[in-house]
Amino acid sequence: MAAKKKLIITVRVNEYAPRNKNKHIPLTPDEIAATAAECRAAGASIIHFHARNTDGSPCHKPEMYAEIVSKIRARCDILIDSTLGQITVKEDENRLAHIRLMGQKSATRPDFAAVDTGSSNIDAYDAETKSFKTLNKVYLNSTETCLFLAKGMTEAGVKPHLSVWAVPFVRMVDAFLDMGAIKEPAYVQCVLAEGGIVGAHPCTPRGLEALVDFMPANRRIEWTAACKEGNLLNVAATALARGGHLAPGIGDYPYEEIGCPTNAELVHRFAELGRAAGREPTTTDEARAMLGIART
């Protein structure tokens, strides 16, 4: 019997989550770098991070991003996936500024950066009050913006990491691959959401499979599952069975029901789930080969 495909674990370490529910959220460059090394040892081969100020607020300074990548590289060989800041950064050129700066040197260049292939309302609904917590959180990613970001990343030596929130986003991935704006193999993240966020599929097997079923069969794609404001354990078995990968992290959800773990403890739990399903976590070199990432 042939061995099953190995499992890529991407750890989403902080996003813009506060520390009031899980005190282990890393904020500073040193904390993010230390977390990266711990997660690599636990079985993760990719880290996704957001730069943060010491008070927890979003930081958009390109130099801060470069410092974080440099410190991660000094600690371990984990692959690095940088955010563009989601809705906290306006204007396309500003969203790409830190990628252009980091791409100038191998010591600061991330391996991936995230491109969400469509737009969505990400306001959270509160069922108790029968109202939305906000009314104008539009995550705007026009086709023009997506193509601009993908081109700029590629020129900087950074692979676009595509995130899909709904079926139309998946169809856009196919179009980008067809026109050559994104090169195969593509790395696609299926973004599920709970916590009242209704702009993405729910974190259920059906919610995930609705995305996976529309992945173009004639393309070389590796896909992973993440969940904003919800427990990724709810779909982990489905992702593993369908040949997908896993992207947990306390930046997305504090995991209070399992004791508010560190990111490394969470990675270890998901790595064990993978092994139980016959999916051994990859090394970074194995992940590079699967995703078409050259060594810098």
N, C-alpha and C positions, 0 to 999 in steps of 0.2 A: 504494500500500500504506500502511495506517495505521501511524503510529509506535507502537512498543511502549511499554508502560507504564514509567514511570521507576522507578528503584530507590531505595528508602529504605535507607540504611545506618545502623544503630544500633551504636555502638561501646561495648562492655562493658569499661570501662577497668581495673577493679581487683578487683572482687568481694572475696574475702578471701584472694587468692593471695599467697604470700610472694615475696620477691625472690631467693630462692636459685636459681631456675631462669631467671628473666628479671628483670634488674636495673632494667628500665624501668617497673615497676609504680608508678603514682603513689599517694602516701599522703597528703600534706598538702593543705590547700585550694589553696595556690598551685600545687602540682604538678598537681592535678586540673584546675584552671582552665587552666593552660598546655597540658596535654594536650588539653583540649576545643578550644582554638583551633587547635592543630596538626591535630587530626582533622577539624575543620570545613573547614580549607583543603584537606585531602586527599580530601574527598568525603562525610564523614559529615554527617547532618542531625539525629541524635539521639545524646546521650550518656547512658549508664546508669552510675551510680557508687554506691559504698558509702563512707560516712565511715569513716576509719581513724585510729587514734592513730599517733604518730610511730614507735612500736615495731612497727607493723603490725597490732596487735590491733584488733578491731572497736570502733568508737566509736558510741554511741547518743545522744549529746547533741543535742537538737533544734537548739541554737544552732550547733553545728558544721555540721549540714546546711544551715542558713540561710546561714552564711558561705560555704560551698562554692558554693551556687547564686548568691549575690550576686557572687562573684568570677568565676564562669563568665559571667554576664550582662555583666559589665564587659569581658570579653575578646572575646566573639563572640556571634553570634545563634543558635547551635546550640540545638535543643530539648533539654529536660532531663527525664530519667526517673530517679526516685529509688527506691531499694530500700526495703523495710520491714525488712530485716535477716535475712530467711529464718529459720533456726531459732535465731538468737542472741538474739532478743527474745521474751519471754513475755507473754501477756495481750494481748487485742485492743486495749485502749485504749493500752497502751504502744507497740504496733506503729504506731499512727496518730498518736502525739503530735507527731512532727516534721513530719508533713504538715499538721496543724492550725496549728502555729506558722508554718511557711513560707508557708501560704496567706494569712496576714494582710496581706502586702505583695507587690506585683507584682514587686519586685526580688528577692524570695526564693522566690517561688512556682514550683515545678517545673511542667512541662507535663503529665507523666505520673507515676504511681506504680504499682508492680507488684502485681497480685493473682494469686496462683496458685489456679486454680479447682478444686483437689482436694488430697488428702493423699497422701503417698508415703513409703516407706522409702528413705533416701538413704545408707545404709551402703555402703561400697565393699568389694567382694570381691577378695581377693588369691589369684589362681589358683596362685601358686607355693607358698604355705603352706597352701592349701586351707582358708582361714578368712576371716572378715570382719574388717576393720580396726577397726570399731566394731559395736555391736549394738543401739543404741537411738536412732539419729538418725531420728526420725520428724518429717517436715515436715507439721504438722497444720494443715489449713485446712478446717474444717467449713463447711457451707453457711451457717450462721448467721454465722460469722466473715467469709466472703467478702462476704456482703450488708452486714454492718456496715462493712467496709473500703470497699467501693464507695460506699456512701452517704456516709461521712465524707469521702472524697476528692472526690466530686462537690460536696458542700457547701463544701469548701475551694477550689473552682475548679480541681481537678486531675483529669485524665482517667484513669480506671483502665486500666492496660495489662495485659492478661490473658495469663498464661502457662499453657501446657498441656503436661503431661508424658506423658500417655497418652490413649487414646481417650475414656475416661469424662470426662476434663477437657474435651475438645472438646464433648461432649454437654451439659456444664454451661454452657458458653458460650452455646449455643443457648437453654437454659432462661432464663439471665439476660437475654438479649436479648428473649426472648418476654415476660417479665414486666415489662420496662422498667427493670430494675435497672442495666443497662448500655445506653448510648445508641449507636446506629449513627452513623457507621461505627466498628466495633470494631477495635482493634489487638491482634492475638493473636500471641504468641510461642510457636513450637514448640520446646520444650526437649528436646534430645537429650542423651545422656550416654555417656561412655566412662570409662576409668580405673577400671573395676570397679563403677561405680554402675549398679545393675540396676533402679532404680526409675523409669527413663525409657526411651523407645525408643532403640535404638542409632543412632549417627551413620552411617547408611547410607541410600541412596536408598529402600529399602523401609521403613526405620524412619520416615523423614520422610513418605513418601507415605501410610503408614497413618494419620497424623494429618490430613494434608491432605484425604484422601478422605472424611473424616467432617465436614469444615467444611460448615455448612449453606449450601446453594446459594442459598437465598432471603434471605440476610442480606448486608448490606454489611459486608464484613470485609477488612481488609488484614492479611496474616500475614507473619511473619518467622521465620527459623530461627537458632537458637543451639545451641551444644554445650558442655556442661560437661565439662572434662577430656578434650577431644578436638579433633581438627582439623576445623574447619568446611569446609575446602576439599573434604572428601570428599562433601559434599552440595550445594555451592554451585551446580553446574551444574543439578542437579535443581530446586532452589529457583527459580533464574532461569527455567528452562523452564516451570515451573508457575505463573509469575506472582507468586511470593513475593518477599520481601525478605531481607536478610542482616544478622545481628547478630554480627559477630566481635569479638574482643577478647582481649588478653593476660591479662585477669583470669580468663578461663575456661581458658586453655591457653597455655603459654609459646611454642609454635611453634619449638622448638629445631631442627627439621628445616629451617627456613628462616632460621636464624641469630639467633633470639631478637630479633625486630624490636620497634620501638616500636609503640604503638597506631596512630600516624599512618602508619607504614610499612605496617602490616597493612591499614589502611583503604584506602590507595592500591592495594594489591594486589587487594583485593576490588572496588574501583571499576573497575579495569582489566578484571577479569573481567566485570563488568556491561556495560561499554562493548563488549567483544568479543561479547557476546550481544545487543547492540542495546538495552541497558537503561542509559541515562545516569543517573548519580546525581542525586537531587533537590536542589534548593535547600531551605532551611528553609521558605520560603513555599509551595513546591510540596508539601512534606511536610505542612504545616499544612492545606492544602486537601484532600489525600487522606485525612487522619485526622480532620478536623473539629475542629481546634484553633484557637480564637480567639486573636488577638494580645492579650497582656496589657498 
